[in-house]
Amino acid sequence: MSTIVVVEDESAIAELIAINLRHAGHEVTIAATAEQAQREVDAMLPDLVVLDWMLPGQSGLALARRWRGDARTRELPIIMLTARGEESDKVAGLDAGADDYLTKPFSTNELMARIRAVLRRKAPEALDEAVDVAGLKLDPSTRRVSHGERELKMGPTEFRLLHFLMTHPERVHSRAQLLDRVWGDHVFIEERTVDVHVKRLREALSPAQCAGMIETVRGAGYRLTRHASAVQA
């Protein structure tokens, strides 16, 4: 299940999109203005935003530019859904940072397909796809982690942490970024909590000699690597 914010000031269109998204298993919040959309994104970073261009107060285009310029929301997937269908408008929307651009009137089936495509590119963990990194396998649908024939047991937080790291291998993530993406930025806990759960995750991976896949990058954070090394503190 993904969390999606629908930014649309026409209530009938917003409800139509929301109904289809909820039917597909997503958690949906509707925002009718740019100000409300910003509040929703500030409260909890969603997995995707469906964004109208023409909004009261501030345009969706300006909102997209603001999100792309902020480190916290730079990777936020955005699909622009708007009546502005000129080629120059599409170029402007994509240049502002939209991942996709769909014009009104639109096909609900096409919108849903584009949402699935963007989520698949930006957040494979949102689609319950099994992940395999160097023989370490994680299946979100069954909540199982294994290496070879050995099944590995871990707590729910360690599972979410491993899931995120496995879907973004070889990339360094700061403690703040991990708190945001794994715990949710609406949860106020100390960054050193991440260290505790990384330690527990390594312990859970140790029976399969995979603990070294979780590397500490001094002064930066953590990453999951395909080439296991000696376990670091």
Stockholm file with secondary structure:
# STOCKHOLM 1.0

chainA/1-233         MSTIVVVEDESAIAELIAINLRHAGHEVTIAATAEQAQREVDAMLPDLVVLDWMLPGQSGLALARRWRGDARTRELPIIMLTARGEESDKVAGLDAGADDYLTKPFSTNELMARIRAVLRRKAPEALDEAVDVAGLKLDPSTRRVSHGERELKMGPTEFRLLHFLMTHPERVHSRAQLLDRVWGDHVFIEERTVDVHVKRLREALSPAQCAGMIETVRGAGYRLTRHASAVQA
#=GR chainA/1-233 SS CCEEEEECSCHHHHHHHHHHHHHTTCEEEEESSHHHHHHHHHHSCCSEEEECSSCSSSCHHHHHHHHHTSTTTTTCCEEEEESCCSHHHHHHHHHTTCSEEEESSCCHHHHHHHHHHHHHHHCGGGGTCCEEETTEEEETTTTEEEETTEEECCCHHHHHHHHHHHHSTTCCBCHHHHIIIIIITTSCCCTHHHHHHHHHHHHHHGGGTCGGGEEEETTTEEEECSSCCSCCC
#=GC SS_cons         CCEEEEECSCHHHHHHHHHHHHHTTCEEEEESSHHHHHHHHHHSCCSEEEECSSCSSSCHHHHHHHHHTSTTTTTCCEEEEESCCSHHHHHHHHHTTCSEEEESSCCHHHHHHHHHHHHHHHCGGGGTCCEEETTEEEETTTTEEEETTEEECCCHHHHHHHHHHHHSTTCCBCHHHHIIIIIITTSCCCTHHHHHHHHHHHHHHGGGTCGGGEEEETTTEEEECSSCCSCCC
//
